[in-house]
Amino acid sequence: MPGSAERATSLALLFTLADSRLPIGGHVHSGGVEEAVASGLVRDIATVELYLRRRIRTSGLVAASLAAAVCSGALEPVRAEAEADARTPAPGARTASRAQGRGLLRLAKQIWPQHDWVALGSRPHLSTVFGMVGAACAVTPQETAGVVLYTTLTGAATAAQRLLALDPAARNNRFDRVAPAVGGRRDAVHPSRATARRLIRRPTNPVQRTATS
């Protein structure tokens, strides 16, 4: 088990890879914000905050749970891919997740060339790659989940600021209001084998999953 200083360095590296300016962040994919702005659901700083809170509770928590399960070894990458597909019924969202996953995988291969990334294929989901990267960084599954939630939050917030021409200070103020929810959701993630078995018992067909949810 790495020491505290080494763990801190590894976690800092993981947060660096989660930067919204890199190929997985808000400058690449809006996290649904663009569509929400076009439809009028997100139109000002108050509705941005509501959107961020919903995103953390829904797709953010799903991605964080899958990443934590992969990081802990409770879920194999192949199975995690099927589970991510089942929990992302919108084709556009699945395509975006795989595009962001490919970007993170490209970065990871450069940082850890000695690591075996073959199991991920060429276009894995972002959550699956984050799980493998967390394992490569030797951070805990909960820490990995926290970084995934952070990415979910910052990516969408960055996109909203750009699309709505928001004041960065106002955006950061709302970000600080939402940020405590990240810690709570992270702590709710339990990447145990029992959790993985519950995931596997659910339908992995997106149509089935949507119909039963």
DOPABA-672753 format. One record per residue (C-alpha): x, y, z; residue in one letter. Coordinates in nm, 2 decimals. Layout:
X  Y  Z  A
...
***
This chain:
0.00  0.00  0.00  M
0.15  0.34  -0.10  P
0.24  0.59  0.17  G
0.03  0.90  0.24  S
0.27  1.13  0.04  A
0.26  0.89  -0.26  E
-0.12  0.86  -0.24  R
-0.16  1.24  -0.23  A
0.06  1.26  -0.54  T
-0.14  0.99  -0.72  S
-0.47  1.16  -0.64  L
-0.34  1.49  -0.76  A
-0.24  1.33  -1.09  L
-0.59  1.18  -1.12  L
-0.75  1.52  -1.07  F
-0.51  1.66  -1.33  T
-0.64  1.41  -1.58  L
-1.00  1.51  -1.49  A
-0.93  1.87  -1.59  D
-1.22  2.01  -1.80  S
-0.97  2.14  -2.06  R
-0.84  1.79  -2.14  L
-1.01  1.55  -2.39  P
-1.27  1.44  -2.14  I
-1.40  1.77  -2.02  G
-1.64  2.05  -2.09  G
-1.45  2.18  -2.39  H
-1.51  1.84  -2.56  V
-1.86  1.74  -2.44  H
-2.12  1.95  -2.26  S
-2.27  1.67  -2.05  G
-2.61  1.74  -2.19  G
-2.59  2.12  -2.11  V
-2.60  2.22  -2.48  E
-2.94  2.04  -2.53  E
-3.07  2.18  -2.20  A
-2.98  2.53  -2.30  V
-3.14  2.49  -2.65  A
-3.46  2.36  -2.49  S
-3.47  2.64  -2.23  G
-3.43  2.41  -1.93  L
-3.10  2.58  -1.85  V
-3.10  2.95  -1.90  R
-2.93  3.12  -1.61  D
-2.71  3.06  -1.31  I
-2.99  2.93  -1.09  A
-3.10  2.67  -1.34  T
-2.74  2.57  -1.40  V
-2.71  2.48  -1.03  E
-3.03  2.27  -1.04  L
-2.89  2.09  -1.35  Y
-2.56  2.02  -1.18  L
-2.73  1.88  -0.88  R
-2.95  1.65  -1.09  R
-2.65  1.54  -1.30  R
-2.46  1.44  -0.99  I
-2.75  1.24  -0.85  R
-2.81  1.05  -1.18  T
-2.55  0.99  -1.45  S
-2.27  1.11  -1.22  G
-2.35  0.86  -0.95  L
-2.38  0.57  -1.20  V
-2.05  0.65  -1.37  A
-1.88  0.69  -1.03  A
-2.01  0.36  -0.90  S
-1.90  0.17  -1.22  L
-1.55  0.33  -1.20  A
-1.52  0.24  -0.83  A
-1.62  -0.12  -0.91  A
-1.36  -0.15  -1.18  V
-1.09  0.02  -0.97  C
-1.15  -0.23  -0.68  S
-1.15  -0.53  -0.92  G
-1.52  -0.61  -0.83  A
-1.62  -0.56  -1.20  L
-1.42  -0.66  -1.50  E
-1.38  -0.40  -1.78  P
-1.58  -0.61  -2.03  V
-1.88  -0.64  -1.79  R
-1.84  -0.27  -1.69  A
-1.88  -0.18  -2.06  E
-2.21  -0.37  -2.08  A
-2.33  -0.21  -1.76  E
-2.25  0.14  -1.88  A
-2.43  0.08  -2.21  D
-2.74  -0.05  -2.01  A
-2.74  0.26  -1.79  R
-2.69  0.51  -2.08  T
-3.00  0.45  -2.30  P
-2.95  0.77  -2.51  A
-2.72  0.68  -2.81  P
-2.57  1.03  -2.81  G
-2.47  1.00  -2.45  A
-2.31  0.66  -2.51  R
-2.12  0.80  -2.80  T
-2.00  1.09  -2.59  A
-1.89  0.86  -2.31  S
-1.69  0.65  -2.54  R
-1.53  0.95  -2.71  A
-1.43  1.09  -2.37  Q
-1.31  0.74  -2.26  G
-1.09  0.72  -2.57  R
-0.94  1.05  -2.49  G
-0.86  0.95  -2.13  L
-0.72  0.62  -2.24  L
-0.49  0.80  -2.49  R
-0.35  1.01  -2.20  L
-0.32  0.71  -1.97  A
-0.12  0.51  -2.22  K
0.13  0.79  -2.24  Q
0.16  0.82  -1.86  I
0.17  0.45  -1.78  W
0.30  0.28  -2.10  P
0.39  -0.03  -1.90  Q
0.03  -0.09  -1.79  H
-0.18  -0.34  -1.98  D
-0.47  -0.15  -2.14  W
-0.57  -0.42  -2.39  V
-0.89  -0.52  -2.20  A
-1.04  -0.17  -2.26  L
-1.04  -0.20  -2.64  G
-1.03  0.11  -2.86  S
-1.34  0.31  -2.75  R
-1.43  0.23  -2.39  P
-1.67  0.42  -2.17  H
-1.52  0.70  -1.96  L
-1.62  0.53  -1.63  S
-1.44  0.21  -1.73  T
-1.12  0.39  -1.81  V
-1.14  0.60  -1.49  F
-1.16  0.27  -1.30  G
-0.85  0.13  -1.46  M
-0.67  0.47  -1.42  V
-0.76  0.47  -1.05  G
-0.61  0.13  -1.01  A
-0.29  0.24  -1.20  A
-0.27  0.54  -0.97  C
-0.31  0.32  -0.66  A
-0.59  0.53  -0.52  V
-0.89  0.40  -0.34  T
-1.22  0.32  -0.52  P
-1.39  0.59  -0.33  Q
-1.13  0.84  -0.43  E
-1.17  0.73  -0.79  T
-1.55  0.78  -0.75  A
-1.49  1.13  -0.62  G
-1.28  1.23  -0.91  V
-1.55  1.10  -1.16  V
-1.81  1.31  -0.98  L
-1.58  1.61  -0.99  Y
-1.54  1.56  -1.36  T
-1.91  1.53  -1.41  T
-1.96  1.86  -1.22  L
-1.67  2.06  -1.37  T
-1.74  1.95  -1.73  G
-2.10  2.05  -1.72  A
-2.03  2.38  -1.54  A
-1.76  2.48  -1.78  T
-1.99  2.41  -2.08  A
-2.27  2.61  -1.91  A
-2.04  2.91  -1.86  Q
-1.93  2.90  -2.22  R
-2.28  2.85  -2.37  L
-2.45  3.11  -2.15  L
-2.16  3.36  -2.12  A
-2.19  3.34  -1.74  L
-1.97  3.54  -1.50  D
-1.69  3.30  -1.39  P
-1.72  3.43  -1.03  A
-2.10  3.35  -1.02  A
-2.03  3.01  -1.17  R
-1.77  2.94  -0.91  N
-2.00  3.05  -0.64  N
-2.27  2.80  -0.75  R
-2.00  2.54  -0.80  F
-1.90  2.58  -0.43  D
-2.26  2.54  -0.33  R
-2.30  2.21  -0.52  V
-1.95  2.07  -0.44  A
-2.04  1.93  -0.09  P
-2.29  1.70  -0.27  A
-1.99  1.54  -0.44  V
-1.85  1.42  -0.11  G
-2.18  1.28  0.00  G
-2.23  1.09  -0.33  R
-1.88  0.96  -0.32  R
-1.92  0.82  0.03  D
-2.24  0.65  -0.09  A
-2.04  0.44  -0.34  V
-1.97  0.09  -0.22  H
-1.74  -0.09  -0.47  P
-1.78  -0.43  -0.32  S
-1.83  -0.76  -0.50  R
-2.19  -0.77  -0.36  A
-2.26  -0.43  -0.53  T
-2.11  -0.57  -0.85  A
-2.33  -0.88  -0.83  R
-2.64  -0.65  -0.79  R
-2.54  -0.46  -1.10  L
-2.49  -0.78  -1.30  I
-2.82  -0.92  -1.20  R
-3.00  -0.62  -1.36  R
-3.08  -0.63  -1.73  P
-2.79  -0.52  -1.95  T
-3.01  -0.45  -2.26  N
-3.07  -0.08  -2.27  P
-3.43  -0.12  -2.39  V
-3.50  -0.36  -2.11  Q
-3.33  -0.13  -1.86  R
-3.53  0.17  -1.97  T
-3.86  -0.02  -1.95  A
-3.79  -0.15  -1.60  T
-3.66  0.18  -1.45  S
***
